[in-house]
Amino acid sequence: MQPAHSIARVHVRYKGFQKDQRDVWESFCIVDFYGPKIKDAVKSGTLPPLDIDRVWNDSSRTLDKDDTYGALSSLVRKGNYRRTLLEAVLLFEDYMSDLISGVYVDYPMKLQSEAATEGDSENKSGYQKLVRLVLESKDREEVIDRLVEEKVRGIFYGNPVDVFLKDKAKMEFGTYFKDSHKSQVDEFKKIVAARNLIAHNNGRIDRKYQREADPTAPLGRTLVIDRQFLKDSIYVLSLLAAHATRLVIENVYKGKPAGNLGKALLQFQKHPQLAEAG
């Protein structure tokens, strides 16, 4: 694959990610702004109660005014916040997976170097031999695709923070994130912990969340997601994605950031929220 083609592909994919993250925040703002107004309109009778078509049969029912108002209250107070966080992290992980996968497909030998960091010495040697055999086989494209898929899945099922602090995916990040954006990576760890708590424990604080995000968080209490946390989260995810993309373009493909990515990097430079203290 020619570097110029790969660089163009990365820029196009980044532009799509940037739009998706912007849409997530705008959708949150729409519900947050109009939700209370719709609630008032339902309460006053200006808007009708909701007709619901049932999932489990062909019938439908009309909620009364109080039930419609209650459903809207739940959406505005809780559902909108949870959905926004879940979707923002999902889009980020999907984008980073595509970025890393693209590099592996272009430079499949990076799969071998990544394997050398896993397991004990015997497992390392066996895995490296297997990867080497696959890479040298005639029908390697399909097998490489499968290896890439499994490798990237393992990265985000494990500790995604290591992608940035330890360059676990071998994207040639070096120590950039550790040196320049440690506070944002720490915030990213809390964002992922909050997402996992919502997705897997209905938002109730457990010991895993205490270990990964906040040891003082009250065990069993529902985690409160507020507007500022969401705004900071989308900022952090966007910043990490932008600099990860820049480093891949510069260090792997030997190119220069341009277009939407270049503009985003400039904005992050002008508005260094959550910057390193001191």
C-alpha positions as CSV (number, residue, x, y, z in Angstrom):
1,M,0.0,0.0,0.0
2,Q,1.4,3.4,-1.0
3,P,1.8,5.8,2.0
4,A,-0.1,8.6,0.2
5,H,-3.1,6.4,-0.3
6,S,-3.0,5.3,3.4
7,I,-2.7,8.9,4.6
8,A,-5.7,9.9,2.5
9,R,-7.7,7.0,3.9
10,V,-6.8,8.0,7.5
11,H,-7.8,11.6,6.9
12,V,-11.1,10.6,5.4
13,R,-11.8,8.2,8.3
14,Y,-10.8,10.9,10.9
15,K,-13.2,13.4,9.2
16,G,-16.0,10.9,9.7
17,F,-15.1,10.3,13.3
18,Q,-15.0,14.0,14.0
19,K,-18.5,14.5,12.5
20,D,-19.8,11.6,14.5
21,Q,-18.5,13.0,17.8
22,R,-19.9,16.4,17.0
23,D,-23.3,14.8,16.2
24,V,-23.3,13.0,19.6
25,W,-22.8,16.2,21.5
26,E,-25.4,18.1,19.4
27,S,-27.9,15.3,20.0
28,F,-27.3,15.5,23.7
29,C,-27.8,19.3,23.6
30,I,-31.0,19.0,21.6
31,V,-32.6,16.6,24.2
32,D,-31.2,18.6,27.1
33,F,-32.6,21.8,25.8
34,Y,-35.9,20.8,24.3
35,G,-36.7,18.0,26.7
36,P,-37.9,20.2,29.6
37,K,-39.9,22.3,27.1
38,I,-41.6,19.2,25.7
39,K,-42.3,18.0,29.3
40,D,-44.1,21.3,30.1
41,A,-46.0,21.1,26.8
42,V,-47.2,17.6,27.7
43,K,-48.1,18.7,31.2
44,S,-50.1,21.6,30.0
45,G,-51.9,19.6,27.3
46,T,-50.3,21.5,24.4
47,L,-48.8,18.2,23.2
48,P,-50.7,14.9,23.2
49,P,-49.6,11.9,25.3
50,L,-47.5,9.3,23.6
51,D,-48.9,6.4,21.5
52,I,-46.7,3.3,21.9
53,D,-46.8,0.3,19.5
54,R,-45.9,-2.7,21.6
55,V,-42.9,-4.8,20.8
56,W,-44.4,-8.1,21.9
57,N,-47.6,-8.0,19.9
58,D,-49.4,-5.9,17.2
59,S,-51.5,-3.8,19.6
60,S,-50.7,-0.3,20.9
61,R,-51.5,1.9,23.8
62,T,-51.6,5.5,24.7
63,L,-49.8,6.7,27.8
64,D,-51.7,9.0,30.1
65,K,-50.3,12.5,30.6
66,D,-48.5,11.6,33.9
67,D,-46.8,8.5,32.3
68,T,-45.7,10.5,29.3
69,Y,-44.3,13.2,31.5
70,G,-42.5,10.6,33.7
71,A,-40.9,8.9,30.6
72,L,-39.7,12.3,29.4
73,S,-38.3,13.1,32.8
74,S,-36.3,9.9,32.9
75,L,-35.0,10.5,29.4
76,V,-33.9,14.1,30.2
77,R,-32.5,13.3,33.7
78,K,-30.8,9.9,33.0
79,G,-31.2,8.3,29.6
80,N,-29.8,11.2,27.6
81,Y,-26.6,11.3,29.7
82,R,-26.0,7.6,29.7
83,R,-26.6,7.2,25.9
84,T,-24.3,10.1,25.1
85,L,-21.4,8.6,27.1
86,L,-21.9,5.1,25.7
87,E,-22.1,6.3,22.2
88,A,-19.1,8.7,22.5
89,V,-16.8,5.9,23.8
90,L,-18.2,3.4,21.2
91,L,-17.4,5.8,18.4
92,F,-13.9,6.5,19.8
93,E,-13.1,2.8,20.2
94,D,-14.4,2.0,16.7
95,Y,-12.3,4.8,15.2
96,M,-9.1,3.8,17.1
97,S,-9.7,0.2,16.0
98,D,-9.9,1.2,12.4
99,L,-6.8,3.4,12.7
100,I,-4.8,0.5,14.3
101,S,-6.2,-2.1,11.9
102,G,-5.2,0.0,8.9
103,V,-1.6,0.2,10.1
104,Y,-1.5,-3.6,10.7
105,V,-2.8,-4.3,7.3
106,D,-0.2,-2.0,5.7
107,Y,2.6,-3.2,7.9
108,P,1.7,-6.7,9.1
109,M,5.1,-7.3,10.6
110,K,3.9,-5.0,13.5
111,L,1.7,-8.0,14.5
112,Q,4.9,-9.9,15.2
113,S,6.6,-7.2,17.3
114,E,3.4,-6.7,19.4
115,A,3.3,-10.4,20.1
116,A,6.7,-10.3,21.6
117,T,5.3,-8.4,24.6
118,E,2.7,-11.0,25.6
119,G,2.9,-13.9,28.0
120,D,6.0,-15.8,29.3
121,S,9.1,-16.5,27.2
122,E,7.9,-19.9,26.0
123,N,4.5,-18.5,24.9
124,K,6.3,-15.5,23.2
125,S,8.4,-17.9,21.2
126,G,5.6,-20.1,20.1
127,Y,3.3,-17.2,19.2
128,Q,6.1,-15.5,17.2
129,K,6.7,-18.7,15.3
130,L,3.0,-19.0,14.5
131,V,2.8,-15.3,13.4
132,R,6.0,-15.7,11.3
133,L,4.5,-18.8,9.6
134,V,1.3,-17.0,8.8
135,L,3.1,-14.0,7.4
136,E,5.2,-16.1,5.2
137,S,2.4,-18.3,3.8
138,K,0.9,-17.9,0.3
139,D,-2.6,-17.3,1.5
140,R,-1.7,-14.7,4.1
141,E,-4.1,-11.9,3.3
142,E,-7.2,-13.6,4.8
143,V,-5.2,-14.9,7.8
144,I,-3.6,-11.5,8.4
145,D,-7.1,-9.9,8.4
146,R,-8.2,-12.4,11.1
147,L,-5.0,-11.8,13.1
148,V,-5.6,-8.1,12.9
149,E,-9.2,-8.4,14.0
150,E,-8.3,-10.6,17.0
151,K,-5.4,-8.4,18.0
152,V,-7.4,-5.1,17.9
153,R,-10.3,-6.7,19.8
154,G,-7.8,-7.8,22.5
155,I,-6.4,-4.3,22.8
156,F,-9.8,-2.8,23.7
157,Y,-11.0,-5.8,25.8
158,G,-7.8,-5.4,27.9
159,N,-6.6,-2.0,29.2
160,P,-7.0,0.6,26.4
161,V,-5.0,3.1,28.4
162,D,-1.9,1.0,27.5
163,V,-2.4,2.0,23.9
164,F,-1.4,5.5,24.8
165,L,1.0,5.1,27.7
166,K,2.8,2.0,26.6
167,D,2.2,2.1,22.9
168,K,0.7,-1.4,23.2
169,A,-0.5,-1.5,19.6
170,K,3.0,-0.5,18.3
171,M,1.7,2.6,16.5
172,E,5.0,4.5,17.1
173,F,3.5,6.8,19.7
174,G,6.7,6.7,21.8
175,T,6.3,8.5,25.1
176,Y,4.3,11.4,23.6
177,F,1.1,10.8,25.6
178,K,2.9,10.1,28.8
179,D,5.0,13.2,28.4
180,S,2.4,15.6,27.0
181,H,-1.1,14.4,27.8
182,K,-0.9,12.3,31.0
183,S,-3.8,14.1,32.6
184,Q,-6.0,13.4,29.6
185,V,-5.1,9.7,29.6
186,D,-5.9,9.6,33.3
187,E,-9.3,11.2,32.4
188,F,-9.7,8.6,29.6
189,K,-9.3,5.8,32.2
190,K,-12.2,7.3,34.3
191,I,-14.3,7.7,31.1
192,V,-13.9,4.1,30.2
193,A,-14.6,3.0,33.8
194,A,-17.8,5.0,33.8
195,R,-18.9,3.6,30.5
196,N,-18.2,0.0,31.7
197,L,-20.1,0.7,34.9
198,I,-23.2,1.9,33.0
199,A,-23.0,-0.9,30.4
200,H,-22.4,-3.7,32.8
201,N,-23.6,-2.7,36.3
202,N,-26.5,-0.3,35.5
203,G,-24.4,2.6,36.8
204,R,-24.0,1.3,40.3
205,I,-20.5,1.8,41.7
206,D,-18.6,-1.4,42.3
207,R,-15.1,-2.3,43.5
208,K,-13.8,-2.4,39.9
209,Y,-14.8,1.2,39.4
210,Q,-13.2,2.1,42.7
211,R,-9.9,0.5,41.6
212,E,-9.9,2.0,38.1
213,A,-11.5,5.5,38.6
214,D,-12.2,6.7,42.2
215,P,-11.4,4.8,45.4
216,T,-13.6,7.2,47.4
217,A,-16.7,6.6,45.3
218,P,-19.5,5.2,47.6
219,L,-19.9,1.5,46.9
220,G,-23.4,0.6,45.5
221,R,-24.4,4.2,44.8
222,T,-25.5,5.1,41.3
223,L,-22.8,7.0,39.4
224,V,-23.9,10.6,38.5
225,I,-23.0,11.7,35.0
226,D,-23.3,15.4,34.6
227,R,-23.1,17.8,31.6
228,Q,-19.6,18.9,32.3
229,F,-18.3,15.3,32.6
230,L,-19.8,14.5,29.2
231,K,-18.4,17.7,27.6
232,D,-14.9,17.0,29.1
233,S,-15.2,13.3,28.0
234,I,-15.9,14.2,24.3
235,Y,-13.1,16.7,24.4
236,V,-10.6,14.1,25.8
237,L,-11.7,11.4,23.4
238,S,-11.4,13.8,20.5
239,L,-8.0,15.1,21.6
240,L,-6.5,11.6,22.0
241,A,-7.9,10.5,18.7
242,A,-6.5,13.5,16.9
243,H,-3.0,13.1,18.3
244,A,-3.0,9.4,17.8
245,T,-3.9,10.0,14.1
246,R,-1.2,12.7,13.8
247,L,1.5,10.4,15.2
248,V,0.5,7.5,12.9
249,I,0.6,9.8,9.9
250,E,3.9,11.3,10.9
251,N,5.7,8.3,12.3
252,V,4.3,5.4,10.4
253,Y,3.4,6.8,7.1
254,K,6.0,9.7,7.1
255,G,3.4,12.3,6.1
256,K,1.9,15.5,7.4
257,P,-1.5,16.1,9.0
258,A,-3.9,18.2,6.8
259,G,-7.6,19.1,6.4
260,N,-9.9,18.5,9.3
261,L,-7.2,16.9,11.3
262,G,-4.9,19.8,11.0
263,K,-7.6,22.2,12.0
264,A,-8.5,20.1,15.0
265,L,-4.9,20.0,16.2
266,L,-4.8,23.7,15.9
267,Q,-7.9,24.1,18.0
268,F,-6.5,21.8,20.7
269,Q,-3.4,23.9,20.8
270,K,-5.5,27.1,21.2
271,H,-7.8,25.6,23.8
272,P,-5.8,23.2,26.0
273,Q,-8.6,22.1,28.4
274,L,-7.6,19.6,31.1
275,A,-4.0,20.5,30.4
276,E,-1.2,19.2,32.6
277,A,-1.0,21.0,35.9
278,G,2.2,22.8,36.5
